[in-house]
Amino acid sequence: MYMFDTNTVSHLFRQHPQVLNVMEKLPPSAVCISSVTEAELLYGVAKRRNKALQSMVEAFLAAVT
């Protein structure tokens, strides 16, 4: 099990090559985040008011929680 922090998830959304490489090798069931990371992601989305980013975060949260 791998617990990703907010920075790692942000790098994933920005398609950082090293993070993408790791994610491609892991089954979704091997990834989790803390409630703090979830709250930080939701706060960031609310602050930016970006619908595309909101959709991306919601899809990610549905996959890992």
C-alpha positions in Angstrom: 0.0 0.0 0.0 1.3 3.4 -1.0 0.0 6.6 0.7 0.4 9.6 -1.5 0.7 13.1 0.0 -0.8 16.2 -1.5 2.5 17.1 -3.4 2.6 13.7 -5.0 -1.0 13.9 -6.1 -0.4 17.4 -7.5 2.6 16.1 -9.5 0.3 13.4 -10.8 -2.3 16.0 -12.0 0.6 17.9 -13.7 1.7 14.7 -15.3 5.2 14.6 -13.8 7.0 11.8 -15.6 8.4 10.1 -12.5 5.1 10.1 -10.7 3.3 8.8 -13.9 5.8 6.0 -14.2 5.2 4.9 -10.6 1.4 5.1 -11.0 1.4 3.0 -14.2 3.0 0.2 -12.2 0.6 0.2 -9.3 -2.9 -1.3 -9.2 -5.5 1.3 -8.0 -6.0 -0.8 -4.9 -2.4 -0.2 -3.8 -2.8 3.6 -3.6 -4.4 5.6 -0.8 -4.4 9.1 0.6 -4.9 10.5 4.1 -8.0 12.5 5.1 -5.7 15.5 5.3 -4.6 15.1 1.7 -8.3 14.7 0.6 -9.2 17.9 2.5 -6.2 19.8 1.0 -7.2 18.7 -2.6 -10.8 19.8 -2.0 -9.8 23.1 -0.6 -7.4 23.8 -3.5 -10.2 23.0 -6.0 -12.7 25.2 -4.2 -10.2 28.0 -4.1 -9.4 27.8 -7.9 -12.9 27.3 -9.1 -11.6 25.3 -12.1 -14.2 22.8 -13.4 -11.6 20.7 -15.2 -9.5 20.4 -12.1 -12.5 19.7 -10.0 -13.5 16.8 -12.3 -10.0 15.4 -12.1 -9.8 15.6 -8.3 -13.3 14.1 -7.9 -12.3 11.2 -10.3 -9.1 10.6 -8.4 -10.8 10.7 -5.0 -13.4 8.2 -6.2 -10.6 5.9 -7.3 -8.6 6.0 -4.1 -11.2 6.2 -1.4 
